Amino acid sequence: MPSGYELRQARPKDYKIIQTHVFKILNEYGLKPEPNGVDNDLLNISEVYKHGIFKVICHQDSIIATFGLFRISKQKAEIRKMYLDQDHRGQGIGSYMMQYIESTAKSLGVTSLQLETASSMIEAIRLYHKFGYTEQYEGLHTCRCDIIMSKVIG
């Protein structure tokens, strides 16, 4: 990760800031935030992600990136809420997050990762392809997403 950035666990006092961060980026891509629907996991991150992880990346004490690893089963997990502020893209932070997620998932015994995304998130899709994720055509459960991708990691 570039110098000047800090990776840390999300804390309850961050929840509102995280929600604002995620909603800002969703809006940037023309996607509708759903605080009472698919985004309600942001209201109690420590409980929802207790069998996985939820991390933030800070720059100058501001949260500029988020990502979560949600356990679906013992060997399968979903990458969720992976968002990076526009001003910090193109610096390798997205690749760092993917490497961190995959390494952590393997250490937790996860052998398969999946994620959902929207076709408007071109940069994210490019990153996922770079890391070997392939598009699937079954299993979508988030109404704003139209692509599901997966990868066997172990």
C-alpha positions in Angstrom: 0.0 0.0 0.0 1.3 3.5 -0.7 2.9 5.3 2.2 0.6 7.7 4.1 -2.3 5.2 4.2 -3.4 3.1 7.1 -5.4 -0.1 7.1 -7.5 -0.8 10.2 -10.6 -2.5 11.5 -13.9 -0.6 11.2 -15.0 0.7 14.6 -18.6 1.5 15.7 -17.8 5.2 15.7 -17.0 4.9 12.0 -20.3 3.4 10.9 -22.0 6.7 9.9 -18.8 7.8 8.1 -18.6 4.5 6.3 -22.2 4.7 5.3 -21.6 8.3 3.9 -18.5 7.0 2.0 -20.4 4.1 0.5 -23.4 6.1 -0.5 -21.3 8.8 -2.1 -19.6 6.3 -4.4 -22.9 4.5 -5.2 -24.3 7.9 -6.3 -21.2 8.6 -8.3 -22.0 5.5 -10.4 -25.7 6.2 -10.6 -26.7 3.5 -8.1 -29.2 4.0 -5.4 -28.2 3.6 -1.8 -30.6 1.3 0.2 -30.0 2.0 4.0 -33.1 0.0 4.9 -32.3 -2.8 2.4 -29.1 -4.2 1.0 -27.0 -1.5 2.8 -28.4 -2.2 6.3 -25.2 -4.2 7.0 -23.6 -0.9 7.6 -25.7 -0.2 10.6 -24.0 -2.9 12.7 -20.8 -3.9 11.0 -19.2 -5.8 13.9 -22.3 -8.1 14.2 -22.9 -8.7 10.5 -19.2 -9.3 9.7 -18.3 -11.2 13.0 -17.3 -14.3 11.0 -15.4 -12.4 8.4 -13.8 -8.9 8.4 -14.6 -5.3 7.6 -11.7 -2.9 7.1 -11.2 0.7 6.3 -8.2 2.5 4.8 -7.5 6.0 6.0 -5.5 8.8 4.6 -4.8 11.8 6.8 -7.3 10.5 9.3 -10.1 10.3 6.7 -11.7 7.0 5.6 -11.0 6.7 1.8 -11.8 3.0 1.3 -13.9 0.2 2.7 -14.1 -3.5 2.2 -15.7 -6.5 3.8 -15.4 -10.3 3.7 -18.8 -11.9 4.6 -18.8 -15.6 5.4 -21.5 -17.5 3.4 -20.3 -20.9 4.6 -17.2 -22.6 6.0 -15.5 -22.5 2.6 -17.3 -19.7 0.7 -17.3 -15.9 1.3 -18.5 -12.8 -0.4 -16.5 -9.6 -1.0 -18.8 -6.8 0.1 -18.7 -3.0 0.3 -15.4 -2.6 -1.6 -15.4 1.1 -2.3 -12.5 3.6 -2.9 -12.7 7.4 -3.1 -12.2 8.7 -6.6 -9.3 10.9 -5.6 -7.3 7.8 -4.5 -7.8 5.5 -7.4 -5.0 4.5 -9.7 -2.4 4.2 -6.9 -2.6 0.5 -6.3 -5.0 0.6 -3.3 -7.6 -1.5 -5.1 -5.0 -4.2 -5.8 -3.8 -4.0 -2.2 -7.4 -4.6 -1.0 -7.9 -7.6 -3.3 -4.6 -9.1 -2.2 -5.5 -8.5 1.5 -9.0 -10.0 1.0 -7.7 -13.1 -0.7 -4.9 -13.7 1.8 -7.2 -13.2 4.7 -9.9 -15.5 3.2 -7.3 -18.3 2.7 -6.2 -17.9 6.3 -9.8 -18.4 7.4 -10.1 -21.6 5.3 -12.2 -20.0 2.5 -11.6 -21.7 -0.8 -14.1 -19.7 -3.0 -14.9 -16.0 -3.2 -17.8 -14.3 -4.9 -18.9 -10.7 -5.3 -21.7 -8.7 -6.9 -21.2 -5.5 -8.9 -22.9 -3.3 -11.3 -21.9 -2.9 -15.0 -21.5 0.9 -14.4 -18.5 0.2 -12.1 -16.1 -0.3 -15.0 -12.9 0.2 -12.9 -13.9 -2.3 -10.3 -14.8 -4.9 -12.9 -11.4 -4.4 -14.6 -9.7 -5.0 -11.2 -11.7 -8.1 -10.6 -10.8 -9.5 -14.0 -7.2 -8.7 -13.3 -7.3 -10.9 -10.2 -8.9 -13.8 -12.1 -12.6 -13.4 -11.2 -15.0 -14.6 -13.8 -18.6 -13.7 -14.4 -21.4 -16.0 -13.3 -25.0 -15.9 -14.4 -26.8 -17.2 -11.4 -27.2 -16.2 -7.8 -27.7 -12.4 -7.8 -29.5 -11.2 -4.7 -28.7 -7.4 -4.8 -31.2 -5.5 -7.0 -28.8 -2.8 -8.0 -26.2 -5.3 -9.2 -26.3 -7.0 -12.6 -23.0 -9.0 -12.4 -21.9 -11.7 -10.1 -18.2 -12.8 -10.2 -16.4 -15.6 -8.5 -13.0 -17.2 -8.1 -11.6 -20.4 -6.5 -8.7 -19.4 -4.2 -7.7 -22.6 -2.6 
